[in-house]
Amino acid sequence: AAAIAAALLLLITDVRPALAGAPITTAIYTADPAALVVGDTLYLYTGHDEAPAGGTNFVMRDWHVFSSTDAATFTDQGAKLSISNFSWAGADAWASEVERGADGRYYWFTSINGNGPGWMNIGVAVGNSPTGPFTDAIGGPLISDSTPGSSPLNIDPTVFTDDDGQVYMYWGSYYGLRAVRLNASMTSTVGSVVTPSGVSNFWEAPWMFKRNGVYYLAYAANDSGCSQPGYACVRYATAGNPLGPWTHRGVVLDQVSSTTNHPAIIEFKGQWYMVYHNAAAPGGGNFRRSVTIDKLTFNADGTMQKVVQTGG
Ligand code: FUB
């Protein structure tokens, strides 16, 4: 009877979305996308899942750059950054984001296990073009556990440059969202680390952008109101100021076929997109994820419609 009950429970809880976006590549497994438009090209910066089939942990050592001029076909430009580019780092090339600095260079903010003081840290690499080459910009972490007020887990940086040139970074996990201003140099912080308010059910993977004067923060949430246990949806909040307070607006992406969920939202050639990952590629899984892209639509009042996971 116990076995039947367990099987029934699995059937009830193991419900996958009927539709899931197609991978940008099936040559490798990719995860944790960040998006950047430069000229007529959309760049995606992704993590690289290398766990074996049936693996039960992340194996992530480098990050790839993908480029596209139509948001449909993506070219893998290769592993343009690796934990070996950070002399102080040892493992876990987790989520990252690239932002163009005031000096015209490209700053790649990364989550890295330092294997030293602090478990996860945020590092920064810099390159002269969107595809690099990239080198460590600091020689140590930008944020580590020793940073006053830093998050319970220093991962998943999202960096946003406002119209007035001020730069902000949000990051965090395990319900610990943090934010801080960055210098124009992108390699040091200004003022104190703060805990933004109003971001309901934040779990991890923040992504910040601005549209029509409104600040948006999308993020993975794993509450029972939007996902089954162990999975995450993407919720979002809006604000009138870059550091909040934020007002929760709802779910923009339902749970996907991987346990983790990770948004990047971008406008490219007049169309908005949601870039995210799932487990839909052949042989895919929670530690063998694939980045995908779907169209995103705004309502007239600035709210976002829930993304339809097309399967492509
Ligand atoms: O890919 C490793 C971690 O899983 C990321 O840092 C999180 O956002 C989650 O996707």
Boltz pocket constraint, residues with backbone or C-beta under 6 A from the ligand:
constraints:
  - pocket:
      binder: B
      contacts: [[A, 31], [A, 32], [A, 47], [A, 58], [A, 93], [A, 94], [A, 95], [A, 111], [A, 155], [A, 156], [A, 204], [A, 205], [A, 260], [A, 261], [A, 262]]
      max_distance: 6.0
